[in-house]
Every structure is written in structure tokens, then in C-alpha cells.
Amino acid sequence: MKKLLENLKVAPNIDTPKIALDASSGYMAIEGKSFPPDVSHFYRNVLAWIDNYMENPNSETIVHLKLDYFNTASSKIILDILYKFEEMYKSGNDVVVKWHYPEDDEDMEETGIEYAEIVNVPFDQIGYTFIFD
């Protein structure tokens, strides 16, 4: 019988993103700002969770990355995360990465394009506009 992997949820903080990883639905999201003082420590549980998920992934995995800002150390970890999903994809699993960026942020759009060129996994670029009431 398949062991159910518990969801991983991390509330956002001033320097860390909101994280939602759901094994049963294959939905994963990292959203917000990422510049924790110790990037390796912050993302340690995320990387371990993904490793466990890779052992028995959902039939479809959708990864949403919607980061307003991240530092260089976080960019390395994001690439490590993307490499894990590339490994899953190359093993025959259905994986899609959705890179969300503010339409007026050319740097963040370009970063998504660069990640898409580095990793071999389907990659959707999704521009959005901030709407204030």
C-alpha cells in the first residue's frame, strides 16, 4: 500500500516565501520573497519532501513559482528544485513548471526564460498584473 506523504506548508515571513506542497494532488507552489539568512536551512525540508515525493509521484505534478524577489543563494536552491523535477520528467512523469512574473518586471520574466533553457521540463511563462482595489 502506498504510504501517503504529508503535505508541507510553510507560512510566508518577511524574508521567506509561502510554500505549499501537496503530494495527493501533485500541486506545488512557492510564492513571495526569498532571501532567508540561511537559505540551505530554510529549504532543507522542501528538498527532502521533494525527494520523498519523487519516490511515488502523482500522475501529474504542477509546480507554481511566483516569486517577487529572491537573492542569489535562493536562485541556486530554486535551480536545485527544478533539477529534481527535471529528473522526475526524464523518468516519464508528467511535470509542468509554471513561472509567474509581474508583467512589468522584465528581470523576473528573463529569469524564468533562463531557468527554462537550463532545465529540460515543460515550462510555462505566466505574466500577471497587480490589481489594487
N, C-alpha and C positions, 0 to 999 in steps of 0.2 A: 504494500500500500504506500502511496506517495505521502511523504512527510510534508505537511503544509508549512511553508516558510512564513513566519510572521511578518506583517508589514513593518516598514521602517518609516517613521515620521519624525521630522525634526522641525521645530518651530523656528521661524526666522529671528535673527537678532540684528543688532546694528551692523555687524560685520560678517554675518553668516546668512546663507540662503535658507529658504524653506525647502525641505526635502520630503518627497512622498514617493515611496517605493512600494508597489503592491504586486505581489507575486501572482495572486489568483487572476487578476485582470491583465497583467503584463503592462500596466501603466506606471510610468516613472517620470518624476518631474523634479527639477532643480530650478529654483526661481528666486531672484532677488540679487543681492550683492554678496560677493565672496572675497573677503580679504581677512580671514581669521589670523590671529597672531601665530598659530601653529597649524598650518594647512594640513600637514600629514596627520596630526592628531584628530582634527575635525573630520576629515574624510575617511579615516580608518574604518569606521563601522559601515560606511557606504560601500567601500571597496570590498569588504568582507561579505556584506549582504549580496552584492552582485556576484561574487564568486560562488556563493551558495545557490543563488538563483540560476546560474549557468548550468548547474548540475541537472536541473529539471525545469527548463524554462516553459513559460506559457506558449501556446501555439502562435501567438503574435505578441511582440514586445514593441511598445511605442515609448520613446524617450523624448520628453519635452525639456529643452534647455532654454530658459527665459531669464537671462542674467542681464541686469542693468549695468553692472560693473564687476570686474574681477581683476585681481593682481596677477603678476607673473607666476607666482607659486601656484595659485589656483588654476591658471591656464594649463600648467603641466599635469595637474591632477585630473582636470577635465579631459585632457588628451588620454590619460591612462584609462579613464572611464570609457571613453569612446573606443579605445583599443579592445576592451573587454567585449563591447557589443559587436565590434568587427569580428572578433573570434567566434561569437555566437552565430553571426550571419554567415561566416565562412563554413560553419558546421551544418548549414542548411536550415537554420531557424529564420523565421520571418521577423525582421527587425527594421524599424524606421526611426531615424532621429529627426526631430522637428526643432529647428533652430529659430527661436523667436527673437526679433530685434526691433527696436523702435525705428520706424521708417525714416526718421530724421537723424539716425546715428549710423553714418557710413562706416565708422570704425568697427562697430559691432556687427554690421552686415558683412563686412570684409572678413572679420574673424571667422564667422560661420562658413564663408566660402573657403577659407584656408583649411579649416577643420575638414570640410567635405572633400577637399583634394588630398588630404593626408590619410584619412581612413576609408576603407572600402566597405561602406554600408550606405543604404539609401538615405538621403539627406534632403529634407525639405526646408527651404528658407521661407519664413513667415514674417512679413513686416506687419507691425501694428502701430496704431496711433493712440496716444494718450487722450482720453476724453474726460474733461472735468465738468462736474455739474455746476 
